[in-house]
Amino acid sequence: MLSFSDFFDACSGFWTTERTYHSTLQGEVERSYTEYWVTSLERGVKQLILEGAAASAGNQKIVVDRDKFEADDRRCPGFAIAFNTRSEKGEEVSMQLNALFVPDELVVLERPLDLPPPPLAAHVGDTADATVKGFYLRDAGYSEAGAIAGRFTYQPIRQTLEMTTYYNRSVAVDQMRIVAPDMRLRTIVTYQRPPANQPPTIIDLVGFGVERRQATA
């Protein structure tokens, strides 16, 4: 069973992914192939993310307890990702981003966040054993431009990281589960963003993938 920080160490390396995406409203299916490189975030990059525009959600600044962070920055793990994706139609997308994960116990908020209720796919019981919850901060977004902040949960007993991202027009639930040292399962469910204070219910896209770590020379 991987601890919270150990999970991110286990994600490092060169990975390849075969994914299938189902556009539920259009009834279309598309496949893609991705190669991506993952490295752990260095302390200085973590500090830049915390100080930058990525450290906000629901129009509110996320303030991290500096004493706790300085004492042990591994309490806020993260990774740098560079990837290239090619669809079966021949379309290619390349991107680089950094993502930092900050447990709730290190976060100070001036007021409750103005975020809608989570979609059903992101529900995790409050009594889940050893589950870590918090904010994850990215310096770039996948489906919409700009810095992104969202919510995450990590379940050590299942070695599963789940990220819920609240974009302007959509809500994405991305789950990553390590089932072997060189294999992860990935699911992505994207909802239409609902009116204020309503949980997302209309699913636009569902994706499934098997990710394999590749040996490097």
N, C-alpha and C positions, 0 to 999 in steps of 0.2 A: 504494500500500500504506500503510495507516494504522498509525502507531505506537500503542503501548499508550495513551498519554494522548490522542492525537489521536482514537482511536476514541470516547472518551467525549464529546469536543467535537462529533463528528459525530452523536451521539445526541440532542443538544439540540433542542428545538423541540416543535411540536404534531403528534402522530401519530394516525392512525386504523388500526384493525386489524380484519380479518375472519378469524375462526378457526373451525376445525372440530375438535371433540373426539370421540374414539372411546373409549368405555368398553369395553375389550376383554373383560372378564369377563362383563359384562351384555349385550354385543352391541348397545349403543345408540350413536347418533350425535347430537350436538348442536352447533349453531352459535351464535356470539356476535359482537357488535360492540363495540369498545372505542375510546374517545377518551382520550388521555392526554397530559400535559404533562411535559416533561423539562427540567431545568436542572442545570448543573454544581454540585457541592457547594462551598460556601465553606470556607475553612480552619477557621473556628471550629466549623462543623458537623462537620467531619472529626474535630476534637479531641474533641468531645463523644461521638461514636460510639466512638472509641478508648478513652475513659475509662469508657464505660457498660457495661451488662450485655451489649450485643451483642458485646463483644470477648471472647468465650469460645467454646470448641468442645470437645466430648468431655470436659466437666467440667474443662477446663483454661483458665487465663487466657492470652490471646494478648497478648504484650508486643511493642511496636514500638520499634525503635531510634529514639529521640527525636532524636538528632543528625541522622540522615539525613532524618527527616521534617521537622524544622525547617529544614534546609538547602534542601529542595525538596519541598514537599508535593504537587507534581504527580506525584511518583513513586507516590502513593496516590490515583488518580483515583476519581471516583464520581459519582452523580447522585441528585437528588431527583425523585421521581415522584408525580404525582397522576393518578388514572384513574377512569373510570366505565365499567362493562361492563354491557351489556344482552343477555340470552340470547334465543333465539327464542321462549322460553316467556314472555317479559316480565319475568323476574327481573332486578333491578338490584343491582350491588355497586359501591360507591365506596370508595377507599382512598388514603392518602398514606403514603409511606415514603421513607427515605434508605438508600442502599447505598454502601458504601465498599469498595474493592478494594486489598488490601495484598499486594504481591509477597513471596514467601518470603524474599528477600534482606533484607527489612526486619523479619522476624519472629524473635523469640527465644522458644524453647519450653523449658520445664523438663524435659520428657520427651516421647517420641513421642505423637502424638495417639491417643486411643482411638476411632478411627472404623473402620467396616467397610470391606472392600475396595470400590472403586468398581464400579458396574454396568458392563456391557459398553459401553453407549452413551456412557460418560464416559471411556473409555480414550483416552489420548493418549501416543504414544511419547516416551520420555525424550530421544530424539535429534532430536525435531521442531525444525526450524530456527527460532531466535529465539522459541520459545514461552515465554510468561510464565506462571508458576504461582504460586498464592498463596491467601490467604483472602479471602472477601468477607463483610462484616458488614452486617446489616440491623437496623434498629430495630423491625421488625415482620415477621411471617411471613404468607404467603398462605394456606396450608391449615391452619395451627395457630397459635394466639395466642402472642405473646411475641417477644423478640429472637431473631434467628437468625444463626448463623455457618455458613458452608459453604466449599467449595473452588471455585476457578475456574481456567480456562486461557484464554489469549488467543493465537490464532495469527495473527500479522500478515499472513502470506502469503495467508490465506483471509479476513482481516478478520472473524474469528469469535470471539465470546466465549461460553464455556460455563460454566454454574454448576451445581454439584451440591450440593443442600441435603439435610441429614440431619435429618428431623423425627423425632418419637417413633414415629410409626406408618407413615411412608413415606419414600422417597428420591426426590427430583425432579431430573431432568437437563434444564436449560433452555438451549437454544442460540439465539444471536442472530447473524445474519450480514448484514453490509452488502454489498449487491450493486450499489447505485447510491447517489448522494448523497441521494436521496429515497425509497429502498426498502430494506427489510430482510426477510429470511426468518426465521421463528421456528418452532422445534419444541420440544415439551415431552413428556418421557416420565416417567411416575410409576410407581414400583415399590412393592410392599409392603415394609416394612422387615423384613429377615431376622433370624434369630437372630444372636447375637454372633459376630463374626469370619467371617461368611458374606457373599459378594457378593449383592446383590439380583438376583433372576431373574424374579419374578412381576410382570408389567406390568399395572397397573390402568387406566392412561389414557394415550392418545397424542393430542397436539394439534398442529395445523399452522396456520400463519397467514402472511399477507402484510401487512406494516406499511408505511404510506406517510406520509411527512412532508407536512404541509399548509401552504400559504402562510397567513400571518397578516397582518391589517391593521396 
